[in-house]
């Protein structure tokens, strides 16, 4: 199946690449932000070797959560392992999460 091309003739990035790019832009540690017009607190941890990224997010004042591990394999791409939720939910969250521009206060 041929890949779709944009009006300028370039192939758009895959959803996986767009997801990983958005994830890479999130800072390590805790950050407040917004997703779906709701406040969220998100913690991101990355392994020293860069092979694993862990994210846990919870809706502040609500009950929703997002949690996953992303593993990177040399020469074989990556594997997304959501924690008891769909990959679609994880991808939608990472693509739509907007970190607060204010400096986040430290969390215990």
N, CA, C and O atoms as CSV, one atom per row, in Angstrom:
chain,resi,resn,atom,element,x,y,z
A,1,UNK,N,N,0.847,-1.173,0.000
A,1,UNK,CA,C,0.000,0.000,0.000
A,1,UNK,C,C,0.892,1.237,0.000
A,1,UNK,O,O,1.765,1.353,0.861
A,2,UNK,N,N,0.700,2.173,-0.947
A,2,UNK,CA,C,1.539,3.367,-0.988
A,2,UNK,C,C,1.231,4.297,0.183
A,2,UNK,O,O,0.106,4.355,0.680
A,3,UNK,N,N,2.261,5.016,0.604
A,3,UNK,CA,C,2.084,5.974,1.692
A,3,UNK,C,C,1.468,7.257,1.149
A,3,UNK,O,O,1.711,7.633,0.002
A,4,UNK,N,N,0.678,7.918,1.969
A,4,UNK,CA,C,0.037,9.167,1.585
A,4,UNK,C,C,1.077,10.277,1.506
A,4,UNK,O,O,2.023,10.311,2.292
A,5,UNK,N,N,0.894,11.176,0.558
A,5,UNK,CA,C,1.801,12.306,0.443
A,5,UNK,C,C,1.023,13.595,0.689
A,5,UNK,O,O,-0.169,13.685,0.395
A,6,UNK,N,N,1.722,14.591,1.233
A,6,UNK,CA,C,1.104,15.897,1.464
A,6,UNK,C,C,1.151,16.707,0.178
A,6,UNK,O,O,1.707,16.266,-0.828
A,7,UNK,N,N,0.558,17.906,0.223
A,7,UNK,CA,C,0.516,18.761,-0.956
A,7,UNK,C,C,1.917,19.147,-1.430
A,7,UNK,O,O,2.121,19.382,-2.621
A,8,UNK,N,N,2.889,19.215,-0.509
A,8,UNK,CA,C,4.242,19.590,-0.920
A,8,UNK,C,C,5.061,18.386,-1.384
A,8,UNK,O,O,6.257,18.518,-1.644
A,9,UNK,N,N,4.430,17.215,-1.492
A,9,UNK,CA,C,5.086,16.027,-2.002
A,9,UNK,C,C,5.862,15.213,-0.985
A,9,UNK,O,O,6.498,14.218,-1.334
A,10,UNK,N,N,5.813,15.630,0.270
A,10,UNK,CA,C,6.527,14.893,1.310
A,10,UNK,C,C,5.601,13.904,2.004
A,10,UNK,O,O,4.399,14.143,2.120
A,11,UNK,N,N,6.161,12.806,2.458
A,11,UNK,CA,C,5.403,11.804,3.194
A,11,UNK,C,C,5.232,12.272,4.637
A,11,UNK,O,O,6.220,12.616,5.286
A,12,UNK,N,N,3.996,12.294,5.159
A,12,UNK,CA,C,3.805,12.736,6.540
A,12,UNK,C,C,4.379,11.705,7.512
A,12,UNK,O,O,4.471,10.520,7.195
A,13,UNK,N,N,4.764,12.176,8.702
A,13,UNK,CA,C,5.300,11.217,9.674
A,13,UNK,C,C,4.219,10.241,10.121
A,13,UNK,O,O,3.030,10.558,10.102
A,14,UNK,N,N,4.648,9.059,10.518
A,14,UNK,CA,C,3.705,8.069,11.018
A,14,UNK,C,C,3.173,8.516,12.370
A,14,UNK,O,O,3.763,9.377,13.022
A,15,UNK,N,N,2.060,7.932,12.791
A,15,UNK,CA,C,1.503,8.249,14.106
A,15,UNK,C,C,2.522,7.905,15.181
A,15,UNK,O,O,2.677,8.655,16.145
A,16,UNK,N,N,3.225,6.775,15.032
A,16,UNK,CA,C,4.233,6.371,16.013
A,16,UNK,C,C,5.330,7.432,16.118
A,16,UNK,O,O,5.736,7.793,17.223
A,17,UNK,N,N,5.809,7.930,14.989
A,17,UNK,CA,C,6.863,8.943,14.993
A,17,UNK,C,C,6.362,10.241,15.617
A,17,UNK,O,O,7.088,10.883,16.377
A,18,UNK,N,N,5.136,10.630,15.305
A,18,UNK,CA,C,4.552,11.841,15.873
A,18,UNK,C,C,4.385,11.684,17.383
A,18,UNK,O,O,4.670,12.611,18.141
A,19,UNK,N,N,3.925,10.514,17.818
A,19,UNK,CA,C,3.778,10.209,19.241
A,19,UNK,C,C,5.128,10.295,19.950
A,19,UNK,O,O,5.244,10.955,20.983
A,20,UNK,N,N,6.153,9.631,19.400
A,20,UNK,CA,C,7.463,9.625,20.042
A,20,UNK,C,C,8.078,11.019,20.080
A,20,UNK,O,O,8.780,11.356,21.033
A,21,UNK,N,N,7.827,11.830,19.063
A,21,UNK,CA,C,8.324,13.209,19.046
A,21,UNK,C,C,7.655,14.029,20.154
A,21,UNK,O,O,8.327,14.775,20.867
A,22,UNK,N,N,6.329,13.891,20.300
A,22,UNK,CA,C,5.601,14.610,21.355
A,22,UNK,C,C,6.067,14.164,22.743
A,22,UNK,O,O,6.216,14.989,23.644
A,23,UNK,N,N,6.295,12.866,22.912
A,23,UNK,CA,C,6.769,12.335,24.185
A,23,UNK,C,C,8.160,12.878,24.507
A,23,UNK,O,O,8.438,13.227,25.655
A,24,UNK,N,N,9.024,12.952,23.517
A,24,UNK,CA,C,10.389,13.446,23.720
A,24,UNK,C,C,10.399,14.908,24.172
A,24,UNK,O,O,11.335,15.341,24.845
A,25,UNK,N,N,9.373,15.664,23.808
A,25,UNK,CA,C,9.301,17.081,24.185
A,25,UNK,C,C,8.840,17.288,25.631
A,25,UNK,O,O,8.998,18.380,26.176
A,26,UNK,N,N,8.274,16.256,26.252
A,26,UNK,CA,C,7.844,16.389,27.648
A,26,UNK,C,C,9.069,16.340,28.548
A,26,UNK,O,O,9.969,15.530,28.331
A,27,UNK,N,N,9.108,17.211,29.566
A,27,UNK,CA,C,10.273,17.232,30.453
A,27,UNK,C,C,10.305,16.028,31.392
A,27,UNK,O,O,9.273,15.429,31.693
A,28,UNK,N,N,11.510,15.687,31.846
A,28,UNK,CA,C,11.643,14.669,32.887
A,28,UNK,C,C,11.055,15.208,34.176
A,28,UNK,O,O,11.074,16.412,34.429
A,29,UNK,N,N,10.530,14.296,34.990
A,29,UNK,CA,C,9.977,14.697,36.273
A,29,UNK,C,C,8.510,15.050,36.167
A,29,UNK,O,O,7.815,14.635,35.239
A,30,UNK,N,N,8.051,15.829,37.139
A,30,UNK,CA,C,6.631,16.168,37.243
A,30,UNK,C,C,6.325,17.487,36.546
A,30,UNK,O,O,7.102,18.439,36.620
A,31,UNK,N,N,5.180,17.529,35.868
A,31,UNK,CA,C,4.697,18.761,35.248
A,31,UNK,C,C,3.167,18.780,35.300
A,31,UNK,O,O,2.514,17.758,35.091
A,32,UNK,N,N,2.617,19.945,35.580
A,32,UNK,CA,C,1.173,20.148,35.482
A,32,UNK,C,C,0.854,20.537,34.052
A,32,UNK,O,O,1.701,21.065,33.333
A,33,UNK,N,N,-0.384,20.269,33.649
A,33,UNK,CA,C,-0.794,20.661,32.317
A,33,UNK,C,C,-2.264,20.394,32.091
A,33,UNK,O,O,-3.023,20.154,33.030
A,34,UNK,N,N,-2.652,20.439,30.826
A,34,UNK,CA,C,-4.059,20.283,30.462
A,34,UNK,C,C,-4.221,19.275,29.342
A,34,UNK,O,O,-3.411,19.200,28.418
A,35,UNK,N,N,-5.278,18.512,29.448
A,35,UNK,CA,C,-5.700,17.601,28.382
A,35,UNK,C,C,-7.216,17.596,28.382
A,35,UNK,O,O,-7.840,17.339,29.412
A,36,UNK,N,N,-7.803,17.875,27.251
A,36,UNK,CA,C,-9.260,17.885,27.151
A,36,UNK,C,C,-9.907,18.883,28.097
A,36,UNK,O,O,-10.944,18.591,28.694
A,37,UNK,N,N,-9.302,20.063,28.239
A,37,UNK,CA,C,-9.815,21.127,29.114
A,37,UNK,C,C,-9.892,20.716,30.578
A,37,UNK,O,O,-10.667,21.287,31.345
A,38,UNK,N,N,-9.089,19.723,30.969
A,38,UNK,CA,C,-9.016,19.298,32.365
A,38,UNK,C,C,-7.568,19.377,32.825
A,38,UNK,O,O,-6.644,19.196,32.033
A,39,UNK,N,N,-7.380,19.648,34.112
A,39,UNK,CA,C,-6.037,19.723,34.687
A,39,UNK,C,C,-5.491,18.322,34.938
A,39,UNK,O,O,-6.200,17.434,35.410
A,40,UNK,N,N,-4.219,18.149,34.613
A,40,UNK,CA,C,-3.535,16.873,34.800
A,40,UNK,C,C,-2.177,17.103,35.444
A,40,UNK,O,O,-1.558,18.153,35.272
A,41,UNK,N,N,-1.729,16.103,36.187
A,41,UNK,CA,C,-0.368,16.052,36.691
A,41,UNK,C,C,0.305,14.864,36.037
A,41,UNK,O,O,-0.231,13.756,36.057
A,42,UNK,N,N,1.486,15.086,35.452
A,42,UNK,CA,C,2.169,14.042,34.691
A,42,UNK,C,C,3.608,13.913,35.174
A,42,UNK,O,O,4.306,14.909,35.364
A,43,UNK,N,N,4.041,12.664,35.371
A,43,UNK,CA,C,5.428,12.380,35.707
A,43,UNK,C,C,6.036,11.538,34.587
A,43,UNK,O,O,5.462,10.534,34.167
A,44,UNK,N,N,7.206,11.964,34.111
A,44,UNK,CA,C,7.929,11.240,33.068
A,44,UNK,C,C,9.300,10.864,33.625
A,44,UNK,O,O,10.005,11.698,34.193
A,45,UNK,N,N,9.662,9.598,33.453
A,45,UNK,CA,C,10.990,9.123,33.844
A,45,UNK,C,C,11.605,8.412,32.648
A,45,UNK,O,O,10.947,7.625,31.968
A,46,UNK,N,N,12.882,8.703,32.405
A,46,UNK,CA,C,13.610,8.072,31.309
A,46,UNK,C,C,14.816,7.328,31.870
A,46,UNK,O,O,15.502,7.832,32.759
A,47,UNK,N,N,15.074,6.129,31.352
A,47,UNK,CA,C,16.240,5.377,31.800
A,47,UNK,C,C,17.501,6.084,31.310
A,47,UNK,O,O,17.471,6.801,30.310
A,48,UNK,N,N,18.607,5.879,32.019
A,48,UNK,CA,C,19.862,6.531,31.649
A,48,UNK,C,C,20.333,6.146,30.266
A,48,UNK,O,O,20.955,6.952,29.574
A,49,UNK,N,N,20.043,4.919,29.851
A,49,UNK,CA,C,20.484,4.474,28.520
A,49,UNK,C,C,19.506,4.879,27.411
A,49,UNK,O,O,19.760,4.606,26.237
A,50,UNK,N,N,18.393,5.526,27.770
A,50,UNK,CA,C,17.433,5.999,26.784
A,50,UNK,C,C,16.556,4.924,26.174
A,50,UNK,O,O,15.828,5.191,25.218
A,51,UNK,N,N,16.610,3.716,26.706
A,51,UNK,CA,C,15.841,2.620,26.122
A,51,UNK,C,C,14.428,2.500,26.680
A,51,UNK,O,O,13.595,1.804,26.100
A,52,UNK,N,N,14.144,3.177,27.811
A,52,UNK,CA,C,12.801,3.086,28.385
A,52,UNK,C,C,12.331,4.460,28.841
A,52,UNK,O,O,13.067,5.210,29.481
A,53,UNK,N,N,11.088,4.767,28.494
A,53,UNK,CA,C,10.421,5.974,28.988
A,53,UNK,C,C,9.145,5.530,29.670
A,53,UNK,O,O,8.364,4.757,29.115
A,54,UNK,N,N,8.940,6.029,30.880
A,54,UNK,CA,C,7.757,5.708,31.677
A,54,UNK,C,C,6.975,6.999,31.885
A,54,UNK,O,O,7.561,8.035,32.201
A,55,UNK,N,N,5.654,6.944,31.710
A,55,UNK,CA,C,4.801,8.101,31.960
A,55,UNK,C,C,3.613,7.666,32.797
A,55,UNK,O,O,2.979,6.643,32.537
A,56,UNK,N,N,3.328,8.480,33.819
A,56,UNK,CA,C,2.123,8.292,34.622
A,56,UNK,C,C,1.461,9.654,34.731
A,56,UNK,O,O,2.084,10.623,35.165
A,57,UNK,N,N,0.206,9.725,34.340
A,57,UNK,CA,C,-0.553,10.970,34.433
A,57,UNK,C,C,-1.874,10.721,35.126
A,57,UNK,O,O,-2.512,9.685,34.939
A,58,UNK,N,N,-2.272,11.702,35.937
A,58,UNK,CA,C,-3.586,11.588,36.565
A,58,UNK,C,C,-4.325,12.920,36.475
A,58,UNK,O,O,-3.752,14.001,36.615
A,59,UNK,N,N,-5.605,12.784,36.239
A,59,UNK,CA,C,-6.478,13.949,36.166
A,59,UNK,C,C,-6.592,14.538,37.569
A,59,UNK,O,O,-7.001,13.853,38.507
A,60,UNK,N,N,-6.231,15.804,37.705
A,60,UNK,CA,C,-6.292,16.456,39.002
A,60,UNK,C,C,-7.742,16.813,39.313
A,60,UNK,O,O,-8.393,17.513,38.538
A,61,UNK,N,N,-8.244,16.335,40.438
A,61,UNK,CA,C,-9.637,16.565,40.788
A,61,UNK,C,C,-10.588,15.610,40.085
A,61,UNK,O,O,-11.802,15.817,40.099
A,62,UNK,N,N,-10.047,14.573,39.474
A,62,UNK,CA,C,-10.866,13.591,38.761
A,62,UNK,C,C,-10.344,12.193,39.023
A,62,UNK,O,O,-9.567,11.969,39.952
A,63,UNK,N,N,-10.781,11.250,38.191
A,63,UNK,CA,C,-10.402,9.856,38.411
A,63,UNK,C,C,-9.650,9.216,37.245
A,63,UNK,O,O,-9.244,8.058,37.342
A,64,UNK,N,N,-9.460,9.938,36.159
A,64,UNK,CA,C,-8.834,9.349,34.979
A,64,UNK,C,C,-7.319,9.290,35.143
A,64,UNK,O,O,-6.722,10.165,35.770
A,65,UNK,N,N,-6.700,8.253,34.576
A,65,UNK,CA,C,-5.250,8.127,34.577
A,65,UNK,C,C,-4.762,7.671,33.205
A,65,UNK,O,O,-5.527,7.139,32.400
A,66,UNK,N,N,-3.471,7.894,32.959
A,66,UNK,CA,C,-2.780,7.376,31.781
A,66,UNK,C,C,-1.437,6.867,32.274
A,66,UNK,O,O,-0.737,7.565,33.008
A,67,UNK,N,N,-1.073,5.654,31.876
A,67,UNK,CA,C,0.187,5.075,32.325
A,67,UNK,C,C,0.713,4.117,31.266
A,67,UNK,O,O,-0.030,3.303,30.717
A,68,UNK,N,N,2.025,4.230,30.985
A,68,UNK,CA,C,2.622,3.338,30.000
A,68,UNK,C,C,4.142,3.338,30.109
A,68,UNK,O,O,4.739,4.198,30.756
A,69,UNK,N,N,4.747,2.356,29.463
A,69,UNK,CA,C,6.182,2.276,29.236
A,69,UNK,C,C,6.398,2.229,27.730
A,69,UNK,O,O,5.651,1.571,27.006
A,70,UNK,N,N,7.423,2.929,27.266
A,70,UNK,CA,C,7.834,2.843,25.875
A,70,UNK,C,C,9.260,2.299,25.872
A,70,UNK,O,O,10.158,2.886,26.476
A,71,UNK,N,N,9.461,1.174,25.189
A,71,UNK,CA,C,10.771,0.536,25.099
A,71,UNK,C,C,11.322,0.737,23.694
A,71,UNK,O,O,10.606,0.555,22.710
A,72,UNK,N,N,12.593,1.111,23.600
A,72,UNK,CA,C,13.260,1.272,22.308
A,72,UNK,C,C,14.266,0.141,22.126
A,72,UNK,O,O,15.040,-0.170,23.031
A,73,UNK,N,N,14.243,-0.472,20.940
A,73,UNK,CA,C,15.120,-1.590,20.630
A,73,UNK,C,C,16.055,-1.210,19.494
A,73,UNK,O,O,15.618,-0.670,18.478
A,74,UNK,N,N,17.320,-1.486,19.661
A,74,UNK,CA,C,18.314,-1.175,18.629
A,74,UNK,C,C,17.945,-1.885,17.326
A,74,UNK,O,O,17.853,-3.112,17.278
A,75,UNK,N,N,17.740,-1.107,16.287
A,75,UNK,CA,C,17.454,-1.665,14.975
A,75,UNK,C,C,16.072,-2.252,14.785
A,75,UNK,O,O,15.736,-2.675,13.679
A,76,UNK,N,N,15.253,-2.290,15.842
A,76,UNK,CA,C,13.922,-2.911,15.719
A,76,UNK,C,C,12.792,-1.963,16.074
A,76,UNK,O,O,11.648,-2.399,16.197
A,77,UNK,N,N,13.077,-0.693,16.241
A,77,UNK,CA,C,12.020,0.250,16.556
A,77,UNK,C,C,11.706,0.303,18.036
A,77,UNK,O,O,12.603,0.239,18.876
A,78,UNK,N,N,10.433,0.420,18.348
A,78,UNK,CA,C,10.025,0.565,19.741
A,78,UNK,C,C,8.738,-0.202,20.011
A,78,UNK,O,O,8.023,-0.607,19.095
A,79,UNK,N,N,8.467,-0.387,21.303
A,79,UNK,CA,C,7.250,-1.087,21.722
A,79,UNK,C,C,6.558,-0.251,22.796
A,79,UNK,O,O,7.167,0.114,23.802
A,80,UNK,N,N,5.295,0.043,22.573
A,80,UNK,CA,C,4.479,0.784,23.524
A,80,UNK,C,C,3.696,-0.211,24.367
A,80,UNK,O,O,2.957,-1.038,23.834
A,81,UNK,N,N,3.860,-0.131,25.691
A,81,UNK,CA,C,3.168,-1.032,26.604
A,81,UNK,C,C,2.293,-0.223,27.558
A,81,UNK,O,O,2.752,0.185,28.624
A,82,UNK,N,N,1.031,0.013,27.179
A,82,UNK,CA,C,0.112,0.716,28.070
A,82,UNK,C,C,-0.203,-0.136,29.300
A,82,UNK,O,O,-0.184,-1.365,29.233
A,83,UNK,N,N,-0.488,0.513,30.402
A,83,UNK,CA,C,-0.847,-0.184,31.641
A,83,UNK,C,C,-2.365,-0.192,31.792
A,83,UNK,O,O,-2.961,0.793,32.229
A,84,UNK,N,N,-2.981,-1.311,31.428
A,84,UNK,CA,C,-4.419,-1.542,31.565
A,84,UNK,C,C,-5.287,-0.492,30.874
A,84,UNK,O,O,-6.308,-0.060,31.408
A,85,UNK,N,N,-4.858,-0.090,29.670
A,85,UNK,CA,C,-5.648,0.815,28.830
A,85,UNK,C,C,-5.204,0.607,27.391
A,85,UNK,O,O,-4.217,-0.081,27.132
A,86,UNK,N,N,-5.921,1.189,26.477
A,86,UNK,CA,C,-5.597,1.000,25.063
A,86,UNK,C,C,-4.423,1.881,24.634
A,86,UNK,O,O,-4.166,2.932,25.221
A,87,UNK,N,N,-3.724,1.430,23.605
A,87,UNK,CA,C,-2.666,2.239,23.007
A,87,UNK,C,C,-3.246,3.532,22.448
A,87,UNK,O,O,-2.604,4.580,22.513
A,88,UNK,N,N,-4.446,3.463,21.904
A,88,UNK,CA,C,-5.088,4.655,21.339
A,88,UNK,C,C,-5.268,5.738,22.398
A,88,UNK,O,O,-5.044,6.916,22.121
A,89,UNK,N,N,-5.672,5.345,23.617
A,89,UNK,CA,C,-5.843,6.315,24.703
A,89,UNK,C,C,-4.511,6.975,25.040
A,89,UNK,O,O,-4.445,8.192,25.214
A,90,UNK,N,N,-3.449,6.176,25.131
A,90,UNK,CA,C,-2.116,6.686,25.446
A,90,UNK,C,C,-1.651,7.667,24.376
A,90,UNK,O,O,-1.185,8.762,24.692
A,91,UNK,N,N,-1.778,7.278,23.117
A,91,UNK,CA,C,-1.333,8.129,22.015
A,91,UNK,C,C,-2.130,9.427,21.984
A,91,UNK,O,O,-1.552,10.502,21.826
A,92,UNK,N,N,-3.439,9.340,22.131
A,92,UNK,CA,C,-4.275,10.541,22.145
A,92,UNK,C,C,-3.854,11.483,23.272
A,92,UNK,O,O,-3.801,12.699,23.085
A,93,UNK,N,N,-3.557,10.921,24.437
A,93,UNK,CA,C,-3.155,11.743,25.576
A,93,UNK,C,C,-1.833,12.466,25.298
A,93,UNK,O,O,-1.741,13.683,25.460
A,94,UNK,N,N,-0.828,11.721,24.885
A,94,UNK,CA,C,0.484,12.337,24.665
A,94,UNK,C,C,0.416,13.400,23.572
A,94,UNK,O,O,1.043,14.452,23.697
A,95,UNK,N,N,-0.330,13.142,22.512
A,95,UNK,CA,C,-0.450,14.118,21.426
A,95,UNK,C,C,-1.241,15.351,21.851
A,95,UNK,O,O,-1.007,16.444,21.336
A,96,UNK,N,N,-2.184,15.185,22.794
A,96,UNK,CA,C,-3.042,16.306,23.188
A,96,UNK,C,C,-2.662,17.005,24.477
A,96,UNK,O,O,-3.206,18.068,24.777
A,97,UNK,N,N,-1.739,16.438,25.254
A,97,UNK,CA,C,-1.361,17.031,26.537
A,97,UNK,C,C,-0.557,18.311,26.320
A,97,UNK,O,O,0.397,18.337,25.542
A,98,UNK,N,N,-0.959,19.368,27.020
A,98,UNK,CA,C,-0.283,20.660,26.945
A,98,UNK,C,C,0.289,20.992,28.314
A,98,UNK,O,O,-0.458,21.344,29.227
A,99,UNK,N,N,1.626,20.882,28.471
A,99,UNK,CA,C,2.213,21.247,29.763
A,99,UNK,C,C,1.971,22.720,30.081
A,99,UNK,O,O,1.932,23.562,29.184
A,100,UNK,N,N,1.809,23.014,31.358
A,100,UNK,CA,C,1.628,24.388,31.798
A,100,UNK,C,C,2.895,25.172,31.518
A,100,UNK,O,O,3.997,24.634,31.616
A,101,UNK,N,N,2.744,26.435,31.171
A,101,UNK,CA,C,3.912,27.279,30.927
A,101,UNK,C,C,4.509,27.811,32.219
A,101,UNK,O,O,5.635,28.307,32.232
A,102,UNK,N,N,3.749,27.705,33.310
A,102,UNK,CA,C,4.267,28.122,34.610
A,102,UNK,C,C,5.171,27.040,35.166
A,102,UNK,O,O,4.964,25.856,34.901
A,103,UNK,N,N,6.172,27.440,35.934
A,103,UNK,CA,C,7.066,26.466,36.554
A,103,UNK,C,C,6.271,25.632,37.534
A,103,UNK,O,O,5.596,26.169,38.412
A,104,UNK,N,N,6.350,24.312,37.385
A,104,UNK,CA,C,5.620,23.402,38.260
A,104,UNK,C,C,6.238,23.396,39.646
A,104,UNK,O,O,7.460,23.419,39.794
A,105,UNK,N,N,5.396,23.364,40.645
A,105,UNK,CA,C,5.871,23.274,42.021
A,105,UNK,C,C,6.317,21.838,42.278
A,105,UNK,O,O,5.802,20.900,41.670
A,106,UNK,N,N,7.266,21.679,43.170
A,106,UNK,CA,C,7.734,20.329,43.500
A,106,UNK,C,C,6.624,19.553,44.154
A,106,UNK,O,O,5.821,20.092,44.916
A,107,UNK,N,N,6.594,18.269,43.841
A,107,UNK,CA,C,5.607,17.373,44.441
A,107,UNK,C,C,6.319,16.379,45.316
A,107,UNK,O,O,7.417,15.930,44.988
A,108,UNK,N,N,5.712,16.034,46.420
A,108,UNK,CA,C,6.346,15.035,47.291
A,108,UNK,C,C,6.410,13.678,46.645
A,108,UNK,O,O,6.914,12.731,47.248
